[in-house]
Amino acid sequence: MADDTTTFNSSEAHKDQSAGTFLAEMATQIQGWLRDNTFSGADKGMQWLLTATLPDGTKLLANQLSAHGHAMVKVSGELPDGRPALLICNVHAVQFLASYIQRAKPEQPKKREIGFHTGIGNPITIEQ
């Protein structure tokens, strides 16, 4: 009789749950989403941004994300009123939303980058 169970060791589970792995996967997903929108033309005259939302509804426009240890992330950015902000939290305590907004002057694109510092290999930078 065949055994239908799947086994894994704790180091594999730890890798799947680490903040660095989470940020690297998020960067990969965002890069794919941006390519799809560029290919379809959905991004014309638009600028993408990444927002971190906390459980209490606080929103933070993210400029840089980095992994700290196993389950902590640091999000550097600004609040909606323009004040600079730094958030350090458990990876499960925040949600991220990538979206587009209308550029102020479509003929002059504003260059902006978001850095993903995963602790795994080189940092990943996505240009806006």
Secondary structure, 3 states (H helix, E strand, C coil): CCCCCCCCCHHHHHHHHCHHHHHHHHHHHHHHHHHHHHHHCCCCCEEEEEEEECCCCCEEEEEEEEEECCCEEEEEEECCCCCEEEEEEEHHHCEEEEEEEECCCCCCCCCCEEEEECCCCCCEEEEC
